[in-house]
Amino acid sequence: RVKTWRPKKEMTLRTFWRRGGNSSDLRYALRCYAPVVYKGLCPSKAGTLKSMVLQSDQLQLSVDDVQEEASSILEEMAHRLQLSTVRFPSPSHSAKSLKPCSASICVNEEGIQRCVSVERKHRHPTSPGGPATSHRSYMDFLLMSYLLYTYDLALPVIAAGMDFMGMKFVGEMLRMSGAFFIRRSFGGDKLYWAVFSEYVKTMLKNGFAPVEFFLEGTRSRTSKSLTPKLGLLNIVMDPFFKGEVFDVSLVPVSISYERILEESLYARELLGVPKPKESTSGLIKARKVLSEDYGSIHVYFGQPVSVRSLAEGRVNRCQFNLIPRYNKPTPSYLEDIHSFVNDSAYRLVRAQEENMVLKPWVLLASLLLQNQVSGQKRGIALDELTEQAVWLRDLSRQYGAFLHWPEHTPPSEVVSSSLSLHRGLVRISEGRLLSQAVIILSCASYRNQALHVFLRPALLASAIHTEVFNSFSFLRNMFSNEFILCPGATVQDFEEACYLLVKTGALQVTQQEVLVTERGHRTLVFLTSMLDPFLQGYQVVCRFLCEEATEALTEKQFIPAVRKFIIKHLLAGRLRYTEVLSSDLQKNSLAALLRLGAVRKIKGYVGFDHPYVPGFKQQQSMTVILQLNEEKHPLETA
């Protein structure tokens, strides 16, 4: 049961599991498993690994007087990976969890073969590292171990949040499946950081297991890629900087879900409903959710990234060899290292984005959201939706989208199938499609999966009627907390946007001006509409700060206060986009305003050290934001 699929991005897709198959879980668990062992070493026992960490030179310098506390931290953190646990409970249980709800699980075989060749390039590999995986669902944990075991690749140890450790039975099973538990935030706990970093580096340097981690640090509730967190990536790269390993290989892995298991949970969290605490009883109760159909899952293993190759000409590693190990490198060198790690993180997240497999529903959600914004239509005719979907399919392919659209199936059937899978979000009534306002955020999370395809042309489309490059630069800077926009790449992004819009016949660019073609109007309307919800979200936060925030606010006070302000304006019909209720959008807006100098932090406030107050640059920055696209749909006032 192997099928191949060759879209424009070259790959062979193997459907290694399909619903209704007759594969045996027992036969799968008892199969021969023979991964390549790093440097010919046997995997270390958990106790041996702990002893190596506590006795390491670097940790001895840090914890000489607090050895007992360091040992306690390590005991709480450490994994106890056992192949028997992975063979039986994890693969079979994960398979049983996935089988009822997924139509198929697909993987690109070229990517798997690349991983195999990296491990077997020599008999004893010399490049530790691991998969850097996108994070959209709790299912990511299960899938990666399931796949690596299936293809005889080394099982990873997985950085997991402390939340899971308290789950009875499940927490211990995860630990024996390779999870090591870390705090969500270390604060100023230098001892915890020293133990954690030495634990990860000891595993890498000695090749006990590859380290799987999530660059974004947490699950994305909006399906947009999050700004990468650099802590764990810095630790993974550190042995290379110090010459303790020859190289570090990182594999960007993109996991795409046709329907996300937690879609309604994410929407509620964005609307302010507290996240349910992870518990074994909650997991048991959630089993009935798995009886629903969640479509297909695509896993794409990208090109392995060599840290040695990336660092060539950028990082001078001699600095570490010219000073004693217990001394810190110079501030300028640390700044160079930080810049390099930051650029590498953005590169890896961009690779994850580009390798995300988009399903037809992503395009349909984009069209449906734009259709319902006016509030005048009660739906869209199915034949009109199908026509628009085919147009958007062709446009997205021209922009280089990694789209999985069944080639030999009539478009009407593709649309109907997608609508059927997501019938919890939309419904067909008398030949027309109706959107429900309460689930708009869920639809938006699917649309967001395609944002990276249209983002740069959309920024240019939104700047087209002003000083084009300056407006493009301002928008790009303003949205740098919202989307993955690599630092220092403004000109490159502008040129890419121009190229794509000219390529699709939407623009004509001369040395003096940028002109919209007659047939480009439809494309530009679609692109600007993709950005409009985010733009209005930033505008309404500015409006709130100007009109309502007469006193300093703490961060905890800010989100409920701005949400109350937004609800008032939505009910009065002054806002077009329900999406502005998203707490993620509100937090990103605040971060952008802080960076632009429109608001500032001050100290000395009871309960929180940094309340938000209007800043000196407020009028200039906020006025620019409020005037963006004002002629298109101004933010009305009472």
WOMO-V144325 format. One record per pair of residues at least 12 apart in sequence whose ideal C-beta (glycine too) atoms are under 8 Angstrom apart, sorted by the first residue. I is the first residue (numbers start at 1). J is the second residue. If there is no record, write none. Layout:
# WOMO-V144325
I,J
I,J
This chain:
# WOMO-V144325
1,15
1,18
1,21
2,14
2,15
2,16
3,15
5,106
5,404
7,402
7,403
7,404
8,397
8,400
9,355
9,402
10,110
11,108
11,109
11,110
11,111
11,300
12,108
12,109
12,110
13,106
13,107
13,108
13,109
13,298
14,106
14,107
14,108
14,109
15,104
15,105
15,106
16,105
16,106
16,107
16,150
17,95
17,98
17,99
17,102
17,104
17,105
18,103
18,104
19,99
19,102
19,103
19,104
25,91
25,92
25,95
25,96
26,92
28,91
28,92
28,95
29,87
29,88
29,91
29,92
30,87
33,83
33,87
33,149
33,152
34,152
35,119
35,152
35,153
35,154
35,155
36,119
36,120
36,125
36,154
37,124
37,154
37,207
38,124
38,125
38,128
38,154
38,206
38,207
38,208
39,124
39,125
39,126
39,207
40,123
40,124
41,206
41,207
41,208
43,81
43,208
43,209
44,206
44,208
46,78
46,79
46,80
46,81
49,78
49,199
49,202
49,203
49,208
50,71
50,74
50,75
50,78
52,202
52,206
53,74
53,195
53,198
53,199
53,202
54,67
54,70
54,71
54,74
56,198
56,202
57,325
58,194
58,198
58,325
59,194
59,195
59,198
61,326
62,190
62,191
62,194
63,191
63,194
63,195
66,191
69,191
70,191
70,194
70,195
73,191
73,192
73,195
73,196
74,195
74,199
76,165
76,181
77,180
77,181
77,182
77,195
77,196
77,199
78,180
78,199
79,157
79,158
79,175
79,176
79,178
79,179
79,180
80,175
80,176
81,155
81,157
81,176
81,177
81,178
81,209
82,176
83,155
85,173
85,176
85,177
86,145
86,149
86,155
86,177
86,178
87,149
89,173
89,177
90,142
90,145
90,146
90,173
90,177
91,145
91,146
91,149
94,142
94,143
94,145
94,146
95,146
97,139
97,142
97,290
98,139
98,142
98,143
98,146
98,297
100,290
100,291
101,261
101,290
101,291
101,292
101,293
101,294
102,294
102,295
102,296
102,297
103,258
103,293
103,294
103,295
103,296
104,296
104,297
105,143
105,296
105,297
105,299
106,296
106,297
106,298
106,299
107,147
107,298
107,299
107,300
107,301
108,299
108,300
108,301
111,251
111,300
111,301
111,302
112,147
112,151
112,153
112,301
114,251
114,301
114,303
114,304
115,151
115,153
115,251
115,301
115,304
116,151
116,152
116,153
118,249
118,251
118,304
119,153
119,154
125,207
126,245
126,246
126,247
127,245
127,246
127,247
127,248
127,249
127,306
128,204
128,205
128,207
128,210
128,239
128,245
128,248
128,249
129,204
129,210
129,211
129,236
129,248
129,249
129,250
129,251
129,304
129,307
130,156
130,210
130,211
130,212
130,213
130,236
130,250
130,251
131,144
131,156
131,210
131,212
131,250
131,251
131,252
131,253
131,301
132,213
132,214
132,215
132,233
132,250
132,251
132,252
132,253
132,348
132,352
133,212
133,213
133,214
133,253
133,255
134,214
134,216
134,225
134,253
134,254
134,255
134,352
134,356
135,214
135,216
135,218
135,219
135,220
136,219
136,220
136,223
136,255
136,257
136,260
137,219
137,255
137,257
137,260
137,261
137,262
138,219
138,261
138,262
139,255
139,257
139,261
139,297
140,214
140,255
141,158
141,160
141,174
141,179
143,255
143,297
143,299
144,156
144,158
144,212
144,253
145,158
145,177
145,178
147,299
154,209
154,210
155,178
155,209
156,178
156,209
156,210
156,211
156,212
157,178
157,179
157,180
157,203
157,208
157,209
157,210
157,211
157,212
158,178
158,179
158,180
158,212
158,213
159,180
159,182
159,211
159,212
159,213
159,214
159,232
160,174
160,179
160,180
160,181
160,182
161,181
161,182
161,184
161,218
162,181
162,182
162,183
162,184
163,184
163,277
163,278
164,179
164,181
164,278
165,181
166,278
166,279
167,278
167,279
167,280
167,283
168,280
169,280
170,280
170,283
178,209
180,199
182,196
184,218
196,235
197,235
197,238
200,232
200,235
200,236
201,235
201,238
201,239
201,244
204,236
204,239
204,245
204,248
205,239
205,244
205,245
211,232
211,236
213,232
213,233
213,236
215,228
215,229
215,233
215,345
215,348
215,349
215,352
216,228
216,229
216,349
217,229
219,262
221,266
221,269
221,270
221,445
221,584
222,266
222,270
222,444
222,445
222,448
222,582
222,584
223,260
223,445
223,446
223,448
223,449
224,448
224,451
224,482
224,483
225,349
225,352
225,353
225,452
225,483
225,484
227,481
227,484
228,342
228,345
228,346
228,348
228,349
229,345
230,338
230,341
230,342
230,345
233,341
233,344
233,345
233,348
234,337
234,338
234,341
236,248
236,250
237,307
237,341
237,344
240,307
240,308
240,311
240,317
241,311
241,315
241,317
241,320
241,337
242,317
242,320
243,317
243,320
243,321
246,308
247,306
247,307
247,308
248,306
248,307
248,308
249,304
249,305
249,306
249,307
250,304
250,305
250,307
250,348
251,301
251,302
251,304
251,305
252,302
252,303
252,305
252,348
252,349
252,351
252,352
252,355
253,299
253,300
253,301
253,302
253,352
254,298
254,299
254,300
254,302
254,351
254,352
254,353
254,355
254,356
254,357
255,297
255,298
255,299
255,300
256,297
256,298
256,299
256,300
256,356
256,357
256,358
256,359
256,449
257,294
257,295
257,297
258,294
258,295
258,296
258,297
258,359
258,361
258,421
259,293
259,294
259,295
259,361
259,421
259,422
260,294
260,445
260,446
261,289
261,290
261,294
263,442
263,445
264,424
264,439
264,442
266,441
266,442
266,445
267,439
267,441
267,442
267,445
269,583
270,441
270,581
270,582
270,583
270,584
271,441
271,581
271,582
271,583
272,559
272,560
272,563
272,583
293,421
295,359
295,421
296,359
298,357
298,404
300,355
300,356
300,357
300,402
302,351
302,352
302,355
303,351
305,344
305,347
305,348
305,351
307,344
310,340
310,344
310,347
311,340
314,336
314,340
315,336
315,337
315,340
316,333
316,336
319,333
342,487
343,486
343,487
346,484
346,486
346,487
347,486
349,484
350,452
350,484
350,486
353,452
353,484
354,400
354,402
354,452
355,402
356,402
356,449
356,452
357,402
357,403
357,404
358,396
358,401
358,402
358,403
358,404
358,449
358,450
358,453
359,404
359,418
360,389
360,393
360,405
360,414
360,415
360,417
360,418
361,418
361,421
361,422
361,446
362,446
362,447
362,449
362,450
363,389
363,392
363,393
363,396
363,403
363,450
364,385
364,389
364,415
364,418
364,419
365,443
365,444
365,446
365,447
366,392
366,447
366,450
366,530
367,380
367,385
367,388
367,389
367,392
368,380
368,385
368,426
368,433
368,435
368,443
369,435
369,440
369,443
369,444
369,447
369,533
369,579
370,526
370,529
370,530
371,435
372,435
372,437
372,440
373,529
373,532
373,576
373,577
374,576
375,573
375,576
378,432
378,434
379,429
379,432
379,433
379,434
379,435
380,432
380,433
381,431
381,432
381,433
382,412
382,415
382,416
382,428
382,431
382,432
382,433
383,412
385,415
385,433
386,411
386,412
386,415
389,411
389,414
389,415
390,411
391,522
392,526
393,405
395,504
395,523
395,526
396,450
396,453
396,454
398,500
398,503
398,504
399,453
399,454
399,457
399,500
399,504
400,453
401,450
401,453
419,433
422,446
424,439
425,439
425,442
425,443
426,443
437,578
440,578
440,579
441,578
441,579
441,581
441,582
444,533
444,579
444,582
447,530
451,483
451,530
452,483
452,484
454,527
454,530
455,483
455,485
456,493
456,494
456,496
456,497
456,500
457,497
457,500
457,501
457,506
457,527
458,527
458,528
458,530
458,531
459,472
459,475
459,476
459,479
459,493
459,497
459,531
460,472
460,494
460,497
460,498
460,501
461,501
461,506
461,523
461,524
461,527
461,528
461,531
462,475
462,527
462,528
462,531
462,535
462,628
462,629
463,475
464,507
464,514
464,516
464,524
468,514
469,494
472,490
472,494
472,497
473,490
473,494
474,624
475,531
475,628
476,490
476,493
477,490
477,596
478,538
478,592
478,596
478,625
479,534
479,592
480,592
480,595
481,588
481,591
481,592
481,595
482,534
482,585
482,588
482,592
498,514
501,520
501,523
504,520
504,523
505,517
505,519
505,520
506,519
506,520
506,523
506,524
507,520
528,629
528,632
532,576
532,577
532,629
532,632
532,633
533,577
533,579
533,580
533,585
534,585
535,628
535,629
536,575
536,576
536,577
536,580
536,633
536,635
537,577
537,579
537,580
537,582
537,585
537,586
537,589
538,589
538,592
538,593
538,625
539,625
539,626
539,628
539,635
540,562
540,565
540,566
540,569
540,575
540,580
540,635
541,562
541,586
541,589
541,590
541,593
542,589
542,593
542,598
542,622
542,625
542,626
543,565
543,626
543,635
543,637
544,561
544,562
544,565
544,566
545,593
545,598
545,599
545,612
545,614
545,618
545,622
546,614
546,618
546,622
548,561
548,565
549,561
549,612
549,613
549,614
552,602
552,605
552,611
552,612
552,613
553,611
553,612
553,613
554,605
554,607
554,608
554,610
554,611
554,612
555,608
555,610
555,611
555,612
556,607
556,608
558,586
558,590
558,612
559,583
559,586
559,587
562,586
563,581
563,583
563,586
566,580
566,581
567,581
572,638
574,635
574,636
574,637
574,638
575,635
576,633
590,612
593,621
593,622
594,612
596,617
596,621
597,615
597,616
597,617
597,621
598,615
598,617
598,618
598,621
598,622
598,625
599,612
599,613
599,614
599,615
599,618
600,612
600,613
600,615
600,616
